[in-house]
Amino acid sequence: MKRIALSLVTVVAFSAVTAFAQEKPAAKKPAKTEVIANAIKGGKAICPIMKEEFPVKTTSARSNYKGKTYVFCCEGCKPEFDKAPAKYAAAAKPAPKTSKPKS
């Protein structure tokens, strides 16, 4: 009888410990949407230094200036922007929308 009671206590204790030991899944944070000042539609941007359109990647060099993020075509353009951000930020505007000719 003692063996049965001891086994029962052991099973109950083990069950209680494992129930409390389970980790709760981490709450998912909403993805932060980055506003890119020189971005245009389709995941592309115009480099404020080279003035060329390029595809924006997660690895693209970035600088923040006055609450806006600017992306660059290469790592070499970032230091140039950082030297005089006001000069390049003023010129870094999205490409103008092209209107389709009406048929």
Contacts in CASP RR format, 6 or more apart in sequence:
PFRMAT RR
TARGET T0000
AUTHOR 0000-0000-0000
METHOD contacts of the structure
MODEL  1
MKRIALSLVTVVAFSAVTAFAQEKPAAKKPAKTEVIANAIKGGKAICPIM
KEEFPVKTTSARSNYKGKTYVFCCEGCKPEFDKAPAKYAAAAKPAPKTSK
PKS
34 69 0 8 1.000
35 68 0 8 1.000
35 69 0 8 1.000
36 45 0 8 1.000
36 56 0 8 1.000
36 68 0 8 1.000
36 69 0 8 1.000
36 70 0 8 1.000
36 71 0 8 1.000
37 65 0 8 1.000
37 68 0 8 1.000
37 69 0 8 1.000
37 70 0 8 1.000
37 89 0 8 1.000
37 92 0 8 1.000
38 45 0 8 1.000
38 46 0 8 1.000
38 47 0 8 1.000
38 48 0 8 1.000
38 70 0 8 1.000
38 71 0 8 1.000
38 92 0 8 1.000
38 93 0 8 1.000
38 94 0 8 1.000
39 45 0 8 1.000
39 56 0 8 1.000
39 71 0 8 1.000
39 94 0 8 1.000
40 46 0 8 1.000
40 53 0 8 1.000
40 94 0 8 1.000
40 95 0 8 1.000
43 55 0 8 1.000
43 56 0 8 1.000
44 53 0 8 1.000
44 54 0 8 1.000
44 55 0 8 1.000
44 56 0 8 1.000
45 53 0 8 1.000
45 54 0 8 1.000
45 56 0 8 1.000
45 60 0 8 1.000
45 71 0 8 1.000
46 52 0 8 1.000
46 53 0 8 1.000
46 54 0 8 1.000
46 92 0 8 1.000
46 94 0 8 1.000
46 95 0 8 1.000
47 53 0 8 1.000
47 54 0 8 1.000
47 71 0 8 1.000
47 72 0 8 1.000
47 73 0 8 1.000
47 74 0 8 1.000
47 77 0 8 1.000
48 70 0 8 1.000
48 72 0 8 1.000
48 77 0 8 1.000
48 81 0 8 1.000
48 88 0 8 1.000
48 89 0 8 1.000
48 91 0 8 1.000
48 92 0 8 1.000
49 72 0 8 1.000
49 73 0 8 1.000
49 77 0 8 1.000
49 80 0 8 1.000
49 81 0 8 1.000
49 88 0 8 1.000
50 73 0 8 1.000
50 77 0 8 1.000
51 91 0 8 1.000
52 73 0 8 1.000
53 95 0 8 1.000
54 60 0 8 1.000
54 73 0 8 1.000
56 71 0 8 1.000
60 71 0 8 1.000
60 72 0 8 1.000
60 73 0 8 1.000
61 71 0 8 1.000
61 72 0 8 1.000
61 74 0 8 1.000
61 75 0 8 1.000
61 76 0 8 1.000
61 77 0 8 1.000
61 78 0 8 1.000
62 69 0 8 1.000
62 70 0 8 1.000
62 71 0 8 1.000
62 72 0 8 1.000
62 78 0 8 1.000
63 69 0 8 1.000
63 70 0 8 1.000
63 72 0 8 1.000
63 78 0 8 1.000
63 81 0 8 1.000
63 82 0 8 1.000
63 85 0 8 1.000
64 70 0 8 1.000
65 81 0 8 1.000
65 85 0 8 1.000
65 86 0 8 1.000
65 89 0 8 1.000
66 89 0 8 1.000
68 89 0 8 1.000
70 81 0 8 1.000
70 85 0 8 1.000
70 88 0 8 1.000
70 89 0 8 1.000
70 92 0 8 1.000
72 78 0 8 1.000
72 81 0 8 1.000
80 88 0 8 1.000
81 88 0 8 1.000
END
